[in-house]
Amino acid sequence: MTEVVVPRETRVPIRATRGVLHFDPRVKLAMLVVANMMMFLHVGPYAGMMGVLLFSLPMLCGGKIALGMGMPACYAMCLGVDWLAAAVADAAPWLHVPGALAAGGAMMLPCLIAGMSAFATTPPGELVAALRRLHLPDAVVIPAIVLLRFFPTIARDYRMIRCSMRLRGINVGGWAMLCHPMRSLEYVLVPLLMNAANAAHDLTVSALTKGLGRRRATSSSAMLHMQAIDWAMLALCCLPLIPWQA
């Protein structure tokens, strides 16, 4: 089988195809690694706030304004609830429960924000090129691409199921799931799980059909080059791991 190689003059740099600033996908993957290290090292609130602000920059620069502003707001709310629970714990012991939940949410939110920045602002082709440049095995590349396509497909299927149930006069959203859990299980969760299994299989076959499982080197239409702003962002993302920030 003859391999088709994209000529170098037709390969378009990532930043030349967009009007807003986009970071290199490898920088976003480094953010995800740093966020997980922050969670395992139990960094302090100041380091956590710094990491959340840095991890939200790709979403803000990539046009995801609502996500880029909403996720830091959620982190600030978790810190506020945790601080309030610790401050008035003696007067209201029941606040230990929401305080513990808020502390757990604040600990996991940096990982969630970094993951959303990495996958919500990176097209699949660029992500494949970045993972290939990092020399990761297919056991990592293929599941990552399948997951990148999986969740939008499941969200679309869920909206279609809700619309079809609404046309039949059945309300399955919002409070209906809490008031009628068995009906929601029958009308929403069962078809959604069946569609999820089919979607996972179809996406895996599609990824393999596009040559992701080949052992030979493949070409890519995206040129990945670490520029000065990428190196600067990579250095800034390491600041929350400095001991004096903990």
Secondary structure in CASP SS format (residue, H / E / C, confidence):
PFRMAT SS
TARGET T0000
AUTHOR 0000-0000-0000
METHOD secondary structure of the structure
MODEL  1
M C 1.00
T C 1.00
E C 1.00
V C 1.00
V C 1.00
V C 1.00
P C 1.00
R H 1.00
E H 1.00
T H 1.00
R C 1.00
V E 1.00
P E 1.00
I C 1.00
R H 1.00
A H 1.00
T H 1.00
R C 1.00
G C 1.00
V C 1.00
L C 1.00
H C 1.00
F C 1.00
D C 1.00
P H 1.00
R H 1.00
V H 1.00
K H 1.00
L H 1.00
A H 1.00
M H 1.00
L H 1.00
V H 1.00
V H 1.00
A H 1.00
N H 1.00
M H 1.00
M H 1.00
M H 1.00
F H 1.00
L H 1.00
H C 1.00
V C 1.00
G C 1.00
P H 1.00
Y H 1.00
A H 1.00
G H 1.00
M H 1.00
M H 1.00
G H 1.00
V H 1.00
L H 1.00
L H 1.00
F H 1.00
S H 1.00
L H 1.00
P H 1.00
M H 1.00
L H 1.00
C H 1.00
G C 1.00
G C 1.00
K C 1.00
I H 1.00
A H 1.00
L H 1.00
G H 1.00
M H 1.00
G H 1.00
M H 1.00
P H 1.00
A H 1.00
C H 1.00
Y H 1.00
A H 1.00
M H 1.00
C H 1.00
L H 1.00
G H 1.00
V H 1.00
D H 1.00
W H 1.00
L H 1.00
A H 1.00
A H 1.00
A H 1.00
V C 1.00
A C 1.00
D C 1.00
A C 1.00
A C 1.00
P H 1.00
W H 1.00
L H 1.00
H H 1.00
V H 1.00
P H 1.00
G H 1.00
A H 1.00
L H 1.00
A H 1.00
A H 1.00
G H 1.00
G H 1.00
A H 1.00
M H 1.00
M H 1.00
L H 1.00
P H 1.00
C H 1.00
L H 1.00
I H 1.00
A H 1.00
G H 1.00
M H 1.00
S H 1.00
A H 1.00
F H 1.00
A H 1.00
T C 1.00
T C 1.00
P C 1.00
P H 1.00
G H 1.00
E H 1.00
L H 1.00
V H 1.00
A H 1.00
A H 1.00
L H 1.00
R H 1.00
R H 1.00
L C 1.00
H C 1.00
L C 1.00
P C 1.00
D H 1.00
A H 1.00
V H 1.00
V H 1.00
I H 1.00
P H 1.00
A H 1.00
I H 1.00
V H 1.00
L H 1.00
L H 1.00
R H 1.00
F H 1.00
F H 1.00
P H 1.00
T H 1.00
I H 1.00
A H 1.00
R H 1.00
D H 1.00
Y H 1.00
R H 1.00
M H 1.00
I H 1.00
R H 1.00
C H 1.00
S H 1.00
M H 1.00
R H 1.00
L H 1.00
R C 1.00
G C 1.00
I C 1.00
N C 1.00
V C 1.00
G C 1.00
G C 1.00
W H 1.00
A H 1.00
M H 1.00
L H 1.00
C H 1.00
H C 1.00
P H 1.00
M H 1.00
R H 1.00
S H 1.00
L H 1.00
E H 1.00
Y H 1.00
V H 1.00
L H 1.00
V H 1.00
P H 1.00
L H 1.00
L H 1.00
M H 1.00
N H 1.00
A H 1.00
A H 1.00
N H 1.00
A H 1.00
A H 1.00
H H 1.00
D H 1.00
L H 1.00
T H 1.00
V H 1.00
S H 1.00
A H 1.00
L H 1.00
T H 1.00
K C 1.00
G C 1.00
L C 1.00
G C 1.00
R C 1.00
R C 1.00
R C 1.00
A C 1.00
T C 1.00
S C 1.00
S C 1.00
S C 1.00
A E 1.00
M E 1.00
L C 1.00
H C 1.00
M C 1.00
Q C 1.00
A H 1.00
I H 1.00
D H 1.00
W H 1.00
A H 1.00
M H 1.00
L H 1.00
A H 1.00
L H 1.00
C H 1.00
C C 1.00
L H 1.00
P H 1.00
L H 1.00
I C 1.00
P H 1.00
W H 1.00
Q H 1.00
A C 1.00
END
